[in-house]
Amino acid sequence: MPVDSFKFLPRSFRAGFESVGFQAEAPVWSPLATPIGQATVALLTSAGLYLKASQPPFDVEREKREPLWGDSTYRIIPRDVQQDDIAAEHLHLNTRDFLIDFNVALPIAAFSRLEAEGAIGRLADEHYAFMGFQARGAKEWRTRYGPEVVQRLKDAEVEAVVLAPA
C-alpha cells in the first residue's frame, strides 16, 4: 500500500514540497574513542514506534490539523521488547511492516547477535524512537527532548549511537 507523504498538507503547499527533492547533508559523525568491540551501542529509530500497553502514540491528530508540525517527543524502547509489545504511529510511513517485525525499523535482534558474536561490546538496555517528520530546528527537540536523550545516553555510558531511519 503506497503512502502519500503529502496527504495532510494544504493543497497550496503540496507542489512546493514535492519540487524540493532529496536534500543530502553530511552525516553527523564523531570518532569513536572506545573500540567498537568494547563499546556500548544504543539504537534510535524515526519510525514512530512505541510500547502499546504503556506509552501514548505519537500525536498524528495534531499533525493532521497542523501539517507543518511534527511530534518531537520520544519513546524509550527496552532491549528485551517483544513484537507483541510494539505499535507504530506515523503519517508519512507505511507502518504495516513494523507491526510484523519491528526490527526492520529498530534492529535490536541484529545488534543482539553482534553483541553475542563480540562485534560490539554491549547493546544498551534502552533505545529511542521518534516520529521522523520534524521541522528543521524544532525548538522542543533542541531545547528539551534532544538534551534529555543525550543525558540518558551519557548516564547509561553509551559510546555509540546508530540511527535506523525509517
N, C-alpha and C positions, 0 to 999 in steps of 0.2 A: 504494500500500500504506500503510495507516494505521500510525502508530507510537504505541504505548502508553507514554507517558512515565512511568507509574507501575508498569510491569510488575515491576520488581525491588524495589519497596518491600514490606515486610511487609504482609500484608492489613490488619492493625490500623492501619497508618499511612495507607493509601490515602484513606479518607474525609476525614481531616483535611487532607491535601494538596489534594484535589480541591475542598474547600469554601473554600479561601483565596481563589481567584480571582486576577485580574491585579492586581499592585501597581505602580502607576506612581510614579516618583520623578523629581525634576528632573534633567535631563541634566547630565553633567559638562561644563563649558564654561569656556573661558578666552579672553579677547580675543587675536586674532592680531596679533602685533607686526609681522610681515612681510606685505606684501600677498600674497594667495593666488597671484597670477600670478608671484611670485618665490619662493614657499615650497617647501621640500622636504616631501613628503607620504608618510607610511607608512600601511599598512593593517593592521588587526587583525581577525581573524575568530574567532568562538566555535564554529566548525563541526567542530573536531576534525580538521582537515587535517594531513597530514604527508607527507614525501617517502618513498615506499615502499621505495626502494633504500638509503636511508642513515639513516633515523630510525625509532625504535621507535614503534609505535602508542600511542595513549593507553590507559591501563590501565582498560579496562572490566570486566575479570575481577574486579579488586578491588571495583569499584563494585557488581557483581552480589552479591558477598559482604557488602559494607558499603553498603547503599543510600543512606545519607546522606552518603557520601564522594564526592568528585569529584577526578579527577586535576588538580592545579593546575600542572602543568608546561606548557611552551610549546614550539612548534617554529618554527624560522626558515624562512621560505619566500622564496627569491630571486625577484627581479622577472623573471628570464628562465625561470622554471619552465614546463615544458610539461605538457600534460594527462596524458600517459603517466607522468609523474613522481609524480602525486598519488594518495594514498589517503586514506581518512577513517574515523575510528572514533569513534562517539558512540552511546550507548544511547537518547538522548532525541530523536534526529532521524532522519529517513529520509535516509541519505547517498547514495542512488542518483543523485540529480541532480548531486551534487558530482563523482561519478565520470564523468559525461557532460560536464559543464562546470563546473570548479571556480570559474569567475568568478561564478557565482550566489552564492557564499559569500565569495569574496575577489576583488573586481573589478579585478584587475590590468590586464586588457585595456582596460576603460573608462578607468581612470586613465592608462594609457599614451597613449590618444587625447587625453585632456585635456592631458597634457604636450605632445604634438605640436602641439596647437592653441594652446598658450600660456596655457591657462586656469589651469594650475598651473605653478609654476616647474620642479619636477623630482619624479619619482617615485623614492622611496628604493630602494636596492638590496636591502634586506631588509624583509620583512613578517612578521607574527607570527600564529600560530594557537594557539588554546587549545581546551580542551573546555569548553563553556559551562555545564556543570552544576557549580556551585560553591556550597558552603555559604557563607552570608554571613559575612564576616570570616575566611575561610580563612587560618589562620596562615602556611602556607608561601607563599601568594600575597603577603600583606602584608610578610613579613619577608625573603623570598628572591627569588621569581620576579618580582614586580612591580618591585622595585628594580633587578633585573638588566635587565629590558626597558627601564625608564626610562633607565638608564645607557647602554644600547646606542643608544637613540634620540638621546640627547644627544650621544654620541660621533659619530654619523652626521649631526649637525646637522639633525635632523628638526624642523620647526617646526609641523607639523600632523599629527594622527593621526585617521584615520577608522575607527570601529568598524563593521564589517559584521556585525551579529548574525545568527546563523543561525536 
